[in-house]
């Protein structure tokens, strides 16, 4: 599909996925890097209680909460 046709189809809300080669697609800034963080025991216990209440892992809740806080900071709404 030519670029002009692709743009027209996309702008009209059409499905252009058949024209894409996603075999080498990558999500930018999504590579994983391992870090070690030491937390006090009371904090681990609190994290585990909240994670259990929500039915998620400790790692998941830490990631979500950090992502939320970083988004707030980036938008200037940090408290």
mmCIF file of the N, C-alpha and C atoms, coordinates in Angstrom:
data_MODEL
# 
_entry.id   MODEL 
# 
loop_
_atom_site.group_PDB 
_atom_site.id 
_atom_site.type_symbol 
_atom_site.label_atom_id 
_atom_site.label_alt_id 
_atom_site.label_comp_id 
_atom_site.label_asym_id 
_atom_site.label_entity_id 
_atom_site.label_seq_id 
_atom_site.pdbx_PDB_ins_code 
_atom_site.Cartn_x 
_atom_site.Cartn_y 
_atom_site.Cartn_z 
_atom_site.occupancy 
_atom_site.B_iso_or_equiv 
_atom_site.pdbx_formal_charge 
_atom_site.auth_seq_id 
_atom_site.auth_comp_id 
_atom_site.auth_asym_id 
_atom_site.auth_atom_id 
_atom_site.pdbx_PDB_model_num 
ATOM 1   N N  . UNK A 1 1  ? 0.849   -1.173  0.000  1.00 0.00 ? 1  UNK A N  1 
ATOM 2   C CA . UNK A 1 1  ? 0.000   0.000   0.000  1.00 0.00 ? 1  UNK A CA 1 
ATOM 3   C C  . UNK A 1 1  ? 0.893   1.234   0.000  1.00 0.00 ? 1  UNK A C  1 
ATOM 4   N N  . UNK A 1 2  ? 0.600   2.159   -0.854 1.00 0.00 ? 2  UNK A N  1 
ATOM 5   C CA . UNK A 1 2  ? 1.352   3.412   -0.929 1.00 0.00 ? 2  UNK A CA 1 
ATOM 6   C C  . UNK A 1 2  ? 1.041   4.272   0.302  1.00 0.00 ? 2  UNK A C  1 
ATOM 7   N N  . UNK A 1 3  ? 1.985   5.142   0.645  1.00 0.00 ? 3  UNK A N  1 
ATOM 8   C CA . UNK A 1 3  ? 1.847   5.974   1.838  1.00 0.00 ? 3  UNK A CA 1 
ATOM 9   C C  . UNK A 1 3  ? 0.590   6.829   1.798  1.00 0.00 ? 3  UNK A C  1 
ATOM 10  N N  . UNK A 1 4  ? 0.285   7.399   0.653  1.00 0.00 ? 4  UNK A N  1 
ATOM 11  C CA . UNK A 1 4  ? -0.898  8.260   0.536  1.00 0.00 ? 4  UNK A CA 1 
ATOM 12  C C  . UNK A 1 4  ? -2.172  7.472   0.830  1.00 0.00 ? 4  UNK A C  1 
ATOM 13  N N  . UNK A 1 5  ? -2.282  6.279   0.261  1.00 0.00 ? 5  UNK A N  1 
ATOM 14  C CA . UNK A 1 5  ? -3.446  5.424   0.482  1.00 0.00 ? 5  UNK A CA 1 
ATOM 15  C C  . UNK A 1 5  ? -3.517  4.995   1.945  1.00 0.00 ? 5  UNK A C  1 
ATOM 16  N N  . UNK A 1 6  ? -2.355  4.659   2.503  1.00 0.00 ? 6  UNK A N  1 
ATOM 17  C CA . UNK A 1 6  ? -2.285  4.283   3.913  1.00 0.00 ? 6  UNK A CA 1 
ATOM 18  C C  . UNK A 1 6  ? -2.824  5.408   4.788  1.00 0.00 ? 6  UNK A C  1 
ATOM 19  N N  . UNK A 1 7  ? -2.326  6.638   4.554  1.00 0.00 ? 7  UNK A N  1 
ATOM 20  C CA . UNK A 1 7  ? -2.772  7.794   5.329  1.00 0.00 ? 7  UNK A CA 1 
ATOM 21  C C  . UNK A 1 7  ? -4.268  8.032   5.173  1.00 0.00 ? 7  UNK A C  1 
ATOM 22  N N  . UNK A 1 8  ? -4.775  7.946   3.953  1.00 0.00 ? 8  UNK A N  1 
ATOM 23  C CA . UNK A 1 8  ? -6.197  8.169   3.711  1.00 0.00 ? 8  UNK A CA 1 
ATOM 24  C C  . UNK A 1 8  ? -7.042  7.122   4.434  1.00 0.00 ? 8  UNK A C  1 
ATOM 25  N N  . UNK A 1 9  ? -6.624  5.887   4.333  1.00 0.00 ? 9  UNK A N  1 
ATOM 26  C CA . UNK A 1 9  ? -7.358  4.801   4.991  1.00 0.00 ? 9  UNK A CA 1 
ATOM 27  C C  . UNK A 1 9  ? -7.330  4.974   6.502  1.00 0.00 ? 9  UNK A C  1 
ATOM 28  N N  . UNK A 1 10 ? -6.156  5.287   7.037  1.00 0.00 ? 10 UNK A N  1 
ATOM 29  C CA . UNK A 1 10 ? -6.019  5.483   8.477  1.00 0.00 ? 10 UNK A CA 1 
ATOM 30  C C  . UNK A 1 10 ? -6.858  6.664   8.949  1.00 0.00 ? 10 UNK A C  1 
ATOM 31  N N  . UNK A 1 11 ? -6.748  7.798   8.245  1.00 0.00 ? 11 UNK A N  1 
ATOM 32  C CA . UNK A 1 11 ? -7.497  8.995   8.626  1.00 0.00 ? 11 UNK A CA 1 
ATOM 33  C C  . UNK A 1 11 ? -9.007  8.785   8.566  1.00 0.00 ? 11 UNK A C  1 
ATOM 34  N N  . UNK A 1 12 ? -9.442  7.907   7.678  1.00 0.00 ? 12 UNK A N  1 
ATOM 35  C CA . UNK A 1 12 ? -10.869 7.616   7.551  1.00 0.00 ? 12 UNK A CA 1 
ATOM 36  C C  . UNK A 1 12 ? -11.334 6.592   8.587  1.00 0.00 ? 12 UNK A C  1 
ATOM 37  N N  . UNK A 1 13 ? -10.401 6.128   9.434  1.00 0.00 ? 13 UNK A N  1 
ATOM 38  C CA . UNK A 1 13 ? -10.764 5.162   10.458 1.00 0.00 ? 13 UNK A CA 1 
ATOM 39  C C  . UNK A 1 13 ? -10.735 3.725   9.983  1.00 0.00 ? 13 UNK A C  1 
ATOM 40  N N  . UNK A 1 14 ? -10.159 3.505   8.817  1.00 0.00 ? 14 UNK A N  1 
ATOM 41  C CA . UNK A 1 14 ? -10.073 2.158   8.261  1.00 0.00 ? 14 UNK A CA 1 
ATOM 42  C C  . UNK A 1 14 ? -9.001  1.326   8.938  1.00 0.00 ? 14 UNK A C  1 
ATOM 43  N N  . UNK A 1 15 ? -9.035  0.034   8.705  1.00 0.00 ? 15 UNK A N  1 
ATOM 44  C CA . UNK A 1 15 ? -8.072  -0.894  9.269  1.00 0.00 ? 15 UNK A CA 1 
ATOM 45  C C  . UNK A 1 15 ? -6.858  -0.991  8.348  1.00 0.00 ? 15 UNK A C  1 
ATOM 46  N N  . UNK A 1 16 ? -5.702  -0.578  8.855  1.00 0.00 ? 16 UNK A N  1 
ATOM 47  C CA . UNK A 1 16 ? -4.473  -0.598  8.059  1.00 0.00 ? 16 UNK A CA 1 
ATOM 48  C C  . UNK A 1 16 ? -3.503  -1.672  8.536  1.00 0.00 ? 16 UNK A C  1 
ATOM 49  N N  . UNK A 1 17 ? -3.907  -2.503  9.468  1.00 0.00 ? 17 UNK A N  1 
ATOM 50  C CA . UNK A 1 17 ? -2.980  -3.488  10.036 1.00 0.00 ? 17 UNK A CA 1 
ATOM 51  C C  . UNK A 1 17 ? -2.461  -4.485  9.002  1.00 0.00 ? 17 UNK A C  1 
ATOM 52  N N  . UNK A 1 18 ? -3.249  -4.795  7.989  1.00 0.00 ? 18 UNK A N  1 
ATOM 53  C CA . UNK A 1 18 ? -2.797  -5.736  6.968  1.00 0.00 ? 18 UNK A CA 1 
ATOM 54  C C  . UNK A 1 18 ? -1.623  -5.163  6.163  1.00 0.00 ? 18 UNK A C  1 
ATOM 55  N N  . UNK A 1 19 ? -1.481  -3.845  6.158  1.00 0.00 ? 19 UNK A N  1 
ATOM 56  C CA . UNK A 1 19 ? -0.408  -3.196  5.411  1.00 0.00 ? 19 UNK A CA 1 
ATOM 57  C C  . UNK A 1 19 ? 0.860   -3.041  6.240  1.00 0.00 ? 19 UNK A C  1 
ATOM 58  N N  . UNK A 1 20 ? 0.832   -3.482  7.487  1.00 0.00 ? 20 UNK A N  1 
ATOM 59  C CA . UNK A 1 20 ? 1.977   -3.316  8.373  1.00 0.00 ? 20 UNK A CA 1 
ATOM 60  C C  . UNK A 1 20 ? 2.746   -4.623  8.529  1.00 0.00 ? 20 UNK A C  1 
ATOM 61  N N  . UNK A 1 21 ? 4.073   -4.509  8.613  1.00 0.00 ? 21 UNK A N  1 
ATOM 62  C CA . UNK A 1 21 ? 4.923   -5.657  8.909  1.00 0.00 ? 21 UNK A CA 1 
ATOM 63  C C  . UNK A 1 21 ? 5.298   -5.552  10.387 1.00 0.00 ? 21 UNK A C  1 
ATOM 64  N N  . UNK A 1 22 ? 4.604   -6.302  11.219 1.00 0.00 ? 22 UNK A N  1 
ATOM 65  C CA . UNK A 1 22 ? 4.833   -6.213  12.656 1.00 0.00 ? 22 UNK A CA 1 
ATOM 66  C C  . UNK A 1 22 ? 5.802   -7.278  13.162 1.00 0.00 ? 22 UNK A C  1 
ATOM 67  N N  . UNK A 1 23 ? 6.457   -7.990  12.265 1.00 0.00 ? 23 UNK A N  1 
ATOM 68  C CA . UNK A 1 23 ? 7.360   -9.069  12.677 1.00 0.00 ? 23 UNK A CA 1 
ATOM 69  C C  . UNK A 1 23 ? 8.552   -8.551  13.478 1.00 0.00 ? 23 UNK A C  1 
ATOM 70  N N  . UNK A 1 24 ? 8.925   -7.303  13.277 1.00 0.00 ? 24 UNK A N  1 
ATOM 71  C CA . UNK A 1 24 ? 10.061  -6.737  14.008 1.00 0.00 ? 24 UNK A CA 1 
ATOM 72  C C  . UNK A 1 24 ? 9.650   -5.533  14.847 1.00 0.00 ? 24 UNK A C  1 
ATOM 73  N N  . UNK A 1 25 ? 8.363   -5.435  15.135 1.00 0.00 ? 25 UNK A N  1 
ATOM 74  C CA . UNK A 1 25 ? 7.866   -4.311  15.931 1.00 0.00 ? 25 UNK A CA 1 
ATOM 75  C C  . UNK A 1 25 ? 8.394   -4.399  17.351 1.00 0.00 ? 25 UNK A C  1 
ATOM 76  N N  . UNK A 1 26 ? 8.666   -3.245  17.930 1.00 0.00 ? 26 UNK A N  1 
ATOM 77  C CA . UNK A 1 26 ? 9.149   -3.171  19.295 1.00 0.00 ? 26 UNK A CA 1 
ATOM 78  C C  . UNK A 1 26 ? 8.433   -2.050  20.016 1.00 0.00 ? 26 UNK A C  1 
ATOM 79  N N  . UNK A 1 27 ? 8.224   -2.242  21.301 1.00 0.00 ? 27 UNK A N  1 
ATOM 80  C CA . UNK A 1 27 ? 7.669   -1.184  22.131 1.00 0.00 ? 27 UNK A CA 1 
ATOM 81  C C  . UNK A 1 27 ? 8.841   -0.418  22.718 1.00 0.00 ? 27 UNK A C  1 
ATOM 82  N N  . UNK A 1 28 ? 8.925   0.854   22.427 1.00 0.00 ? 28 UNK A N  1 
ATOM 83  C CA . UNK A 1 28 ? 10.044  1.662   22.891 1.00 0.00 ? 28 UNK A CA 1 
ATOM 84  C C  . UNK A 1 28 ? 10.024  1.816   24.403 1.00 0.00 ? 28 UNK A C  1 
ATOM 85  N N  . UNK A 1 29 ? 11.198  1.855   24.979 1.00 0.00 ? 29 UNK A N  1 
ATOM 86  C CA . UNK A 1 29 ? 11.393  2.043   26.414 1.00 0.00 ? 29 UNK A CA 1 
ATOM 87  C C  . UNK A 1 29 ? 10.691  0.994   27.263 1.00 0.00 ? 29 UNK A C  1 
ATOM 88  N N  . UNK A 1 30 ? 10.511  -0.204  26.750 1.00 0.00 ? 30 UNK A N  1 
ATOM 89  C CA . UNK A 1 30 ? 9.840   -1.261  27.500 1.00 0.00 ? 30 UNK A CA 1 
ATOM 90  C C  . UNK A 1 30 ? 10.773  -2.395  27.891 1.00 0.00 ? 30 UNK A C  1 
ATOM 91  N N  . UNK A 1 31 ? 12.058  -2.277  27.561 1.00 0.00 ? 31 UNK A N  1 
ATOM 92  C CA . UNK A 1 31 ? 12.972  -3.343  27.943 1.00 0.00 ? 31 UNK A CA 1 
ATOM 93  C C  . UNK A 1 31 ? 13.076  -3.385  29.472 1.00 0.00 ? 31 UNK A C  1 
ATOM 94  N N  . UNK A 1 32 ? 13.229  -4.578  29.991 1.00 0.00 ? 32 UNK A N  1 
ATOM 95  C CA . UNK A 1 32 ? 13.275  -4.783  31.436 1.00 0.00 ? 32 UNK A CA 1 
ATOM 96  C C  . UNK A 1 32 ? 14.700  -4.648  31.942 1.00 0.00 ? 32 UNK A C  1 
ATOM 97  N N  . UNK A 1 33 ? 14.844  -4.029  33.092 1.00 0.00 ? 33 UNK A N  1 
ATOM 98  C CA . UNK A 1 33 ? 16.126  -3.954  33.786 1.00 0.00 ? 33 UNK A CA 1 
ATOM 99  C C  . UNK A 1 33 ? 15.872  -4.307  35.238 1.00 0.00 ? 33 UNK A C  1 
ATOM 100 N N  . UNK A 1 34 ? 16.701  -5.182  35.757 1.00 0.00 ? 34 UNK A N  1 
ATOM 101 C CA . UNK A 1 34 ? 16.533  -5.634  37.141 1.00 0.00 ? 34 UNK A CA 1 
ATOM 102 C C  . UNK A 1 34 ? 17.215  -4.645  38.078 1.00 0.00 ? 34 UNK A C  1 
ATOM 103 N N  . UNK A 1 35 ? 16.509  -4.311  39.155 1.00 0.00 ? 35 UNK A N  1 
ATOM 104 C CA . UNK A 1 35 ? 17.075  -3.477  40.216 1.00 0.00 ? 35 UNK A CA 1 
ATOM 105 C C  . UNK A 1 35 ? 16.787  -4.144  41.560 1.00 0.00 ? 35 UNK A C  1 
ATOM 106 N N  . UNK A 1 36 ? 17.636  -3.872  42.506 1.00 0.00 ? 36 UNK A N  1 
ATOM 107 C CA . UNK A 1 36 ? 17.426  -4.366  43.868 1.00 0.00 ? 36 UNK A CA 1 
ATOM 108 C C  . UNK A 1 36 ? 17.138  -3.176  44.769 1.00 0.00 ? 36 UNK A C  1 
ATOM 109 N N  . UNK A 1 37 ? 16.082  -3.282  45.541 1.00 0.00 ? 37 UNK A N  1 
ATOM 110 C CA . UNK A 1 37 ? 15.708  -2.215  46.459 1.00 0.00 ? 37 UNK A CA 1 
ATOM 111 C C  . UNK A 1 37 ? 15.471  -2.846  47.825 1.00 0.00 ? 37 UNK A C  1 
ATOM 112 N N  . UNK A 1 38 ? 16.042  -2.252  48.842 1.00 0.00 ? 38 UNK A N  1 
ATOM 113 C CA . UNK A 1 38 ? 15.821  -2.731  50.207 1.00 0.00 ? 38 UNK A CA 1 
ATOM 114 C C  . UNK A 1 38 ? 14.703  -1.914  50.844 1.00 0.00 ? 38 UNK A C  1 
ATOM 115 N N  . UNK A 1 39 ? 13.705  -2.614  51.399 1.00 0.00 ? 39 UNK A N  1 
ATOM 116 C CA . UNK A 1 39 ? 12.581  -1.979  52.083 1.00 0.00 ? 39 UNK A CA 1 
ATOM 117 C C  . UNK A 1 39 ? 12.567  -2.428  53.538 1.00 0.00 ? 39 UNK A C  1 
ATOM 118 N N  . UNK A 1 40 ? 12.100  -1.586  54.437 1.00 0.00 ? 40 UNK A N  1 
ATOM 119 C CA . UNK A 1 40 ? 11.927  -2.028  55.828 1.00 0.00 ? 40 UNK A CA 1 
ATOM 120 C C  . UNK A 1 40 ? 10.841  -3.110  55.894 1.00 0.00 ? 40 UNK A C  1 
ATOM 121 N N  . UNK A 1 41 ? 10.928  -3.953  56.905 1.00 0.00 ? 41 UNK A N  1 
ATOM 122 C CA . UNK A 1 41 ? 9.994   -5.072  57.040 1.00 0.00 ? 41 UNK A CA 1 
ATOM 123 C C  . UNK A 1 41 ? 8.546   -4.606  57.102 1.00 0.00 ? 41 UNK A C  1 
ATOM 124 N N  . UNK A 1 42 ? 8.281   -3.484  57.799 1.00 0.00 ? 42 UNK A N  1 
ATOM 125 C CA . UNK A 1 42 ? 6.896   -3.006  57.910 1.00 0.00 ? 42 UNK A CA 1 
ATOM 126 C C  . UNK A 1 42 ? 6.337   -2.646  56.543 1.00 0.00 ? 42 UNK A C  1 
ATOM 127 N N  . UNK A 1 43 ? 7.192   -2.120  55.664 1.00 0.00 ? 43 UNK A N  1 
ATOM 128 C CA . UNK A 1 43 ? 6.750   -1.718  54.331 1.00 0.00 ? 43 UNK A CA 1 
ATOM 129 C C  . UNK A 1 43 ? 6.426   -2.952  53.480 1.00 0.00 ? 43 UNK A C  1 
ATOM 130 N N  . UNK A 1 44 ? 7.245   -3.974  53.596 1.00 0.00 ? 44 UNK A N  1 
ATOM 131 C CA . UNK A 1 44 ? 6.983   -5.225  52.874 1.00 0.00 ? 44 UNK A CA 1 
ATOM 132 C C  . UNK A 1 44 ? 5.660   -5.820  53.334 1.00 0.00 ? 44 UNK A C  1 
ATOM 133 N N  . UNK A 1 45 ? 5.433   -5.821  54.640 1.00 0.00 ? 45 UNK A N  1 
ATOM 134 C CA . UNK A 1 45 ? 4.174   -6.362  55.173 1.00 0.00 ? 45 UNK A CA 1 
ATOM 135 C C  . UNK A 1 45 ? 2.983   -5.575  54.642 1.00 0.00 ? 45 UNK A C  1 
ATOM 136 N N  . UNK A 1 46 ? 3.096   -4.254  54.606 1.00 0.00 ? 46 UNK A N  1 
ATOM 137 C CA . UNK A 1 46 ? 2.005   -3.418  54.085 1.00 0.00 ? 46 UNK A CA 1 
ATOM 138 C C  . UNK A 1 46 ? 1.788   -3.661  52.596 1.00 0.00 ? 46 UNK A C  1 
ATOM 139 N N  . UNK A 1 47 ? 2.879   -3.759  51.850 1.00 0.00 ? 47 UNK A N  1 
ATOM 140 C CA . UNK A 1 47 ? 2.770   -4.049  50.422 1.00 0.00 ? 47 UNK A CA 1 
ATOM 141 C C  . UNK A 1 47 ? 2.101   -5.397  50.184 1.00 0.00 ? 47 UNK A C  1 
ATOM 142 N N  . UNK A 1 48 ? 2.502   -6.391  50.968 1.00 0.00 ? 48 UNK A N  1 
ATOM 143 C CA . UNK A 1 48 ? 1.927   -7.722  50.804 1.00 0.00 ? 48 UNK A CA 1 
ATOM 144 C C  . UNK A 1 48 ? 0.434   -7.745  51.138 1.00 0.00 ? 48 UNK A C  1 
ATOM 145 N N  . UNK A 1 49 ? 0.031   -7.033  52.184 1.00 0.00 ? 49 UNK A N  1 
ATOM 146 C CA . UNK A 1 49 ? -1.398  -6.959  52.532 1.00 0.00 ? 49 UNK A CA 1 
ATOM 147 C C  . UNK A 1 49 ? -2.196  -6.316  51.410 1.00 0.00 ? 49 UNK A C  1 
ATOM 148 N N  . UNK A 1 50 ? -1.692  -5.205  50.882 1.00 0.00 ? 50 UNK A N  1 
ATOM 149 C CA . UNK A 1 50 ? -2.408  -4.508  49.809 1.00 0.00 ? 50 UNK A CA 1 
ATOM 150 C C  . UNK A 1 50 ? -2.424  -5.334  48.534 1.00 0.00 ? 50 UNK A C  1 
ATOM 151 N N  . UNK A 1 51 ? -1.321  -5.968  48.214 1.00 0.00 ? 51 UNK A N  1 
ATOM 152 C CA . UNK A 1 51 ? -1.258  -6.825  47.030 1.00 0.00 ? 51 UNK A CA 1 
ATOM 153 C C  . UNK A 1 51 ? -2.242  -7.982  47.160 1.00 0.00 ? 51 UNK A C  1 
ATOM 154 N N  . UNK A 1 52 ? -2.300  -8.578  48.334 1.00 0.00 ? 52 UNK A N  1 
ATOM 155 C CA . UNK A 1 52 ? -3.230  -9.683  48.570 1.00 0.00 ? 52 UNK A CA 1 
ATOM 156 C C  . UNK A 1 52 ? -4.672  -9.208  48.440 1.00 0.00 ? 52 UNK A C  1 
ATOM 157 N N  . UNK A 1 53 ? -4.968  -8.054  49.007 1.00 0.00 ? 53 UNK A N  1 
ATOM 158 C CA . UNK A 1 53 ? -6.318  -7.489  48.927 1.00 0.00 ? 53 UNK A CA 1 
ATOM 159 C C  . UNK A 1 53 ? -6.747  -7.277  47.474 1.00 0.00 ? 53 UNK A C  1 
ATOM 160 N N  . UNK A 1 54 ? -5.795  -6.831  46.637 1.00 0.00 ? 54 UNK A N  1 
ATOM 161 C CA . UNK A 1 54 ? -6.084  -6.556  45.228 1.00 0.00 ? 54 UNK A CA 1 
ATOM 162 C C  . UNK A 1 54 ? -5.940  -7.791  44.348 1.00 0.00 ? 54 UNK A C  1 
ATOM 163 N N  . UNK A 1 55 ? -5.366  -8.863  44.894 1.00 0.00 ? 55 UNK A N  1 
ATOM 164 C CA . UNK A 1 55 ? -5.175  -10.082 44.119 1.00 0.00 ? 55 UNK A CA 1 
ATOM 165 C C  . UNK A 1 55 ? -4.069  -9.990  43.089 1.00 0.00 ? 55 UNK A C  1 
ATOM 166 N N  . UNK A 1 56 ? -3.023  -9.228  43.424 1.00 0.00 ? 56 UNK A N  1 
ATOM 167 C CA . UNK A 1 56 ? -1.877  -9.075  42.532 1.00 0.00 ? 56 UNK A CA 1 
ATOM 168 C C  . UNK A 1 56 ? -0.602  -9.399  43.306 1.00 0.00 ? 56 UNK A C  1 
ATOM 169 N N  . UNK A 1 57 ? 0.510   -9.439  42.605 1.00 0.00 ? 57 UNK A N  1 
ATOM 170 C CA . UNK A 1 57 ? 1.786   -9.706  43.264 1.00 0.00 ? 57 UNK A CA 1 
ATOM 171 C C  . UNK A 1 57 ? 2.362   -8.422  43.861 1.00 0.00 ? 57 UNK A C  1 
ATOM 172 N N  . UNK A 1 58 ? 3.291   -8.599  44.778 1.00 0.00 ? 58 UNK A N  1 
ATOM 173 C CA . UNK A 1 58 ? 3.994   -7.453  45.363 1.00 0.00 ? 58 UNK A CA 1 
ATOM 174 C C  . UNK A 1 58 ? 4.690   -6.645  44.262 1.00 0.00 ? 58 UNK A C  1 
ATOM 175 N N  . UNK A 1 59 ? 5.334   -7.338  43.336 1.00 0.00 ? 59 UNK A N  1 
ATOM 176 C CA . UNK A 1 59 ? 6.039   -6.653  42.256 1.00 0.00 ? 59 UNK A CA 1 
ATOM 177 C C  . UNK A 1 59 ? 5.072   -5.821  41.424 1.00 0.00 ? 59 UNK A C  1 
ATOM 178 N N  . UNK A 1 60 ? 3.900   -6.360  41.149 1.00 0.00 ? 60 UNK A N  1 
ATOM 179 C CA . UNK A 1 60 ? 2.916   -5.631  40.343 1.00 0.00 ? 60 UNK A CA 1 
ATOM 180 C C  . UNK A 1 60 ? 2.472   -4.346  41.019 1.00 0.00 ? 60 UNK A C  1 
ATOM 181 N N  . UNK A 1 61 ? 2.193   -4.432  42.301 1.00 0.00 ? 61 UNK A N  1 
ATOM 182 C CA . UNK A 1 61 ? 1.712   -3.233  42.992 1.00 0.00 ? 61 UNK A CA 1 
ATOM 183 C C  . UNK A 1 61 ? 2.810   -2.178  43.076 1.00 0.00 ? 61 UNK A C  1 
ATOM 184 N N  . UNK A 1 62 ? 4.052   -2.606  43.275 1.00 0.00 ? 62 UNK A N  1 
ATOM 185 C CA . UNK A 1 62 ? 5.162   -1.648  43.300 1.00 0.00 ? 62 UNK A CA 1 
ATOM 186 C C  . UNK A 1 62 ? 5.294   -0.966  41.950 1.00 0.00 ? 62 UNK A C  1 
ATOM 187 N N  . UNK A 1 63 ? 5.231   -1.738  40.864 1.00 0.00 ? 63 UNK A N  1 
ATOM 188 C CA . UNK A 1 63 ? 5.344   -1.156  39.521 1.00 0.00 ? 63 UNK A CA 1 
ATOM 189 C C  . UNK A 1 63 ? 4.225   -0.162  39.241 1.00 0.00 ? 63 UNK A C  1 
ATOM 190 N N  . UNK A 1 64 ? 2.999   -0.536  39.575 1.00 0.00 ? 64 UNK A N  1 
ATOM 191 C CA . UNK A 1 64 ? 1.855   0.341   39.307 1.00 0.00 ? 64 UNK A CA 1 
ATOM 192 C C  . UNK A 1 64 ? 1.971   1.630   40.112 1.00 0.00 ? 64 UNK A C  1 
ATOM 193 N N  . UNK A 1 65 ? 2.275   1.499   41.395 1.00 0.00 ? 65 UNK A N  1 
ATOM 194 C CA . UNK A 1 65 ? 2.371   2.686   42.237 1.00 0.00 ? 65 UNK A CA 1 
ATOM 195 C C  . UNK A 1 65 ? 3.520   3.596   41.804 1.00 0.00 ? 65 UNK A C  1 
ATOM 196 N N  . UNK A 1 66 ? 4.646   3.025   41.446 1.00 0.00 ? 66 UNK A N  1 
ATOM 197 C CA . UNK A 1 66 ? 5.754   3.846   40.964 1.00 0.00 ? 66 UNK A CA 1 
ATOM 198 C C  . UNK A 1 66 ? 5.399   4.536   39.653 1.00 0.00 ? 66 UNK A C  1 
ATOM 199 N N  . UNK A 1 67 ? 4.757   3.804   38.744 1.00 0.00 ? 67 UNK A N  1 
ATOM 200 C CA . UNK A 1 67 ? 4.361   4.395   37.457 1.00 0.00 ? 67 UNK A CA 1 
ATOM 201 C C  . UNK A 1 67 ? 3.395   5.551   37.676 1.00 0.00 ? 67 UNK A C  1 
ATOM 202 N N  . UNK A 1 68 ? 2.423   5.366   38.579 1.00 0.00 ? 68 UNK A N  1 
ATOM 203 C CA . UNK A 1 68 ? 1.465   6.440   38.868 1.00 0.00 ? 68 UNK A CA 1 
ATOM 204 C C  . UNK A 1 68 ? 2.177   7.667   39.418 1.00 0.00 ? 68 UNK A C  1 
ATOM 205 N N  . UNK A 1 69 ? 3.096   7.456   40.335 1.00 0.00 ? 69 UNK A N  1 
ATOM 206 C CA . UNK A 1 69 ? 3.818   8.575   40.949 1.00 0.00 ? 69 UNK A CA 1 
ATOM 207 C C  . UNK A 1 69 ? 4.706   9.288   39.936 1.00 0.00 ? 69 UNK A C  1 
ATOM 208 N N  . UNK A 1 70 ? 5.350   8.531   39.064 1.00 0.00 ? 70 UNK A N  1 
ATOM 209 C CA . UNK A 1 70 ? 6.192   9.142   38.037 1.00 0.00 ? 70 UNK A CA 1 
ATOM 210 C C  . UNK A 1 70 ? 5.361   9.933   37.038 1.00 0.00 ? 70 UNK A C  1 
ATOM 211 N N  . UNK A 1 71 ? 4.170   9.437   36.703 1.00 0.00 ? 71 UNK A N  1 
ATOM 212 C CA . UNK A 1 71 ? 3.281   10.180  35.795 1.00 0.00 ? 71 UNK A CA 1 
ATOM 213 C C  . UNK A 1 71 ? 2.812   11.466  36.442 1.00 0.00 ? 71 UNK A C  1 
ATOM 214 N N  . UNK A 1 72 ? 2.503   11.413  37.739 1.00 0.00 ? 72 UNK A N  1 
ATOM 215 C CA . UNK A 1 72 ? 2.114   12.626  38.456 1.00 0.00 ? 72 UNK A CA 1 
ATOM 216 C C  . UNK A 1 72 ? 3.247   13.645  38.452 1.00 0.00 ? 72 UNK A C  1 
ATOM 217 N N  . UNK A 1 73 ? 4.445   13.178  38.726 1.00 0.00 ? 73 UNK A N  1 
ATOM 218 C CA . UNK A 1 73 ? 5.603   14.068  38.759 1.00 0.00 ? 73 UNK A CA 1 
ATOM 219 C C  . UNK A 1 73 ? 5.855   14.689  37.391 1.00 0.00 ? 73 UNK A C  1 
ATOM 220 N N  . UNK A 1 74 ? 5.692   13.890  36.341 1.00 0.00 ? 74 UNK A N  1 
ATOM 221 C CA . UNK A 1 74 ? 5.920   14.390  34.975 1.00 0.00 ? 74 UNK A CA 1 
ATOM 222 C C  . UNK A 1 74 ? 4.877   15.433  34.586 1.00 0.00 ? 74 UNK A C  1 
ATOM 223 N N  . UNK A 1 75 ? 3.673   15.294  35.116 1.00 0.00 ? 75 UNK A N  1 
ATOM 224 C CA . UNK A 1 75 ? 2.608   16.240  34.755 1.00 0.00 ? 75 UNK A CA 1 
ATOM 225 C C  . UNK A 1 75 ? 2.595   17.452  35.672 1.00 0.00 ? 75 UNK A C  1 
ATOM 226 N N  . UNK A 1 76 ? 3.489   17.479  36.659 1.00 0.00 ? 76 UNK A N  1 
ATOM 227 C CA . UNK A 1 76 ? 3.572   18.607  37.573 1.00 0.00 ? 76 UNK A CA 1 
ATOM 228 C C  . UNK A 1 76 ? 2.567   18.558  38.691 1.00 0.00 ? 76 UNK A C  1 
ATOM 229 N N  . UNK A 1 77 ? 1.918   17.408  38.892 1.00 0.00 ? 77 UNK A N  1 
ATOM 230 C CA . UNK A 1 77 ? 0.894   17.277  39.928 1.00 0.00 ? 77 UNK A CA 1 
ATOM 231 C C  . UNK A 1 77 ? 1.409   16.503  41.129 1.00 0.00 ? 77 UNK A C  1 
ATOM 232 N N  . UNK A 1 78 ? 2.714   16.401  41.264 1.00 0.00 ? 78 UNK A N  1 
ATOM 233 C CA . UNK A 1 78 ? 3.289   15.628  42.360 1.00 0.00 ? 78 UNK A CA 1 
ATOM 234 C C  . UNK A 1 78 ? 2.979   16.296  43.690 1.00 0.00 ? 78 UNK A C  1 
ATOM 235 N N  . UNK A 1 79 ? 2.748   15.444  44.682 1.00 0.00 ? 79 UNK A N  1 
ATOM 236 C CA . UNK A 1 79 ? 2.467   15.981  46.023 1.00 0.00 ? 79 UNK A CA 1 
ATOM 237 C C  . UNK A 1 79 ? 3.581   15.658  46.956 1.00 0.00 ? 79 UNK A C  1 
# 
